[in-house]
Amino acid sequence: GAVVSQHPSWVICKSGTSVKIECRSLDFQATTMFWYRQFPKQSLMLMATSNEGSKATYEQGVEKDKFLINHASLTLSTLTVTSAHPEDSSFYICSARHLGRSDYGYTFGSGTRLTVV
Amino acid sequence: RKEVEQDPGPFNVPEGATVAFNCTYSNSASQSFFWYRQDCRKEPKLLMSVYSSGNEDGRFTAQLNRASQYISLLIRDSKLSDSATYLCVVNRVGNEKLTFGTGTRLTIIP
């Protein structure tokens, strides 16, 4: 139980285009979804916290107009990287909290490796 | 100073050996502590939570020292499948956000 499905697992796009990443909670309702970015050999850095039915909360230094987050339902949150540039190439991972789990409840998606060429 | 600091390694350890990692955290308001494991190009997966009294799960033992603000992970009788990056993760009181360390890379050598 407590599965978060993330798609696509990898994507290559041209500079200037937009890419949408989806995270779905398959067997539970995720009122809050967290979006992380991880550069090679670095830690996961929280980008934003997405709340169902309201605006996302972005971490300092993360451009909200560039990384658009939509959490329109209790099972789906999306991150759109707009006008992507090579420096946006990274590993993007979502995470949702499942309060029914005994291990404090965070489940991660399998990640999306974005390469902007 | 980073909120969660770990020795990045790499640690290259022979199979069957015991290996220990430490992690320090700077925010005394940190409340919950975890060790996650991340394989190359994969998402992190929870290895174990860390409790104040210390806890053990099979070959893995986690310890917490609140006074010194550090957390440790001990792996006994290491297996080839233990090769991964181990992430120290903390969470503050009243805050759902997790803060990740950079990770310690472990390679078990046959």
Interface residues (C-beta under 8 A of the other chain):
Chain A: Q6 T32 F34 K41 Q42 S43 L44 M45 L46 T49 F91 I93 S95 R97 D103 Y104 Y106 F108 G109 S110 G111 R113
Chain B: V4 P8 S32 F34 R41 K42 E43 P44 K45 L46 S49 L87 N91 E96 K97 L98 T99 F100 G101 T102 G103
